[in-house]
């Protein structure tokens, strides 16, 4: 992508920095707001489509719109979400945590899943057994990648944003993914 510099990988907080903006105004800010809302909506849709929503915490944590800031002709835009999204997106190859350490996390997860309608017919003892078995599998084998984030981010939207910004007279575009 000519004119776009990327640093790091798509992890943590995403910053889109626009430099050499001729004039800070509603046009560019509005474009970024629309871009952010669409990105947020598409990430949530991807989670829903891939049925990755045990507790709803990750879904609710995706914030892409409210952080547009303008300072000295530089626009900064942030996308935030819970840190564990990378594990959900890219998967893991086992855990450094033991089955015993993962058990409370998995128990909380299955109880939340039951509260949201999944696992509705399983007793408390069944939930505990399911959580223990799941903790063992996650500890040993990890989590399968589902690419809910990668598929959305790598769909060409940044090239389109770059072109839209160029049409508005933006001569510099830096994508900082720290």
Steps between C-alpha positions, in 0.01 A plus 500: 500500500691803377499788743399286796756411761415222739677432825451188708208274430128547541520461876398705798374846417478604139599855409450656162707813478446744220773752445539795266125558501434828319226607737339333801130494422177304498572331167796293611370461854165388361671250271691356795184486711319307224802276450515429874130426530514262203810329640332460839180368342689257277707363790186442704328340199805275452483390864128431467530317167776277634299452822780624724310660782508295816470784749456797270794678664717504186208616288418781741864606530541589132519878488589660169316827466518733800874560504562722196731781608644787300821671608733719291371361172546140613198278544527208739242227498494207743341160490496323835382161619585249771856371473406136458350568156833392348469155656145473368600625154833323452447205729754360744717190508429400855524698816771568749223469758417159639158340485458588867588867435268522200207330674359811677521696176322225308241458775419869483481473120258203502281661768482817292429298187215326686362836618487615137303191395777261403540180699156569650417139586826417677503473879755680720700177537486458123628856456789430737588183312476680164719786632760256632515309170513822298780636721698182438457522124586870488805442719621212283388592147421871509226689320421463131543820297181649359633821336206715604734803511751413227229439239351844564829692520649339189202557273647806324329763716830679576579534129155649447551736794836606358339572161212692661747707702710569190183627328465743792856626461670300775861448396619286788343199663666293771341188640649434843393168647657497843 
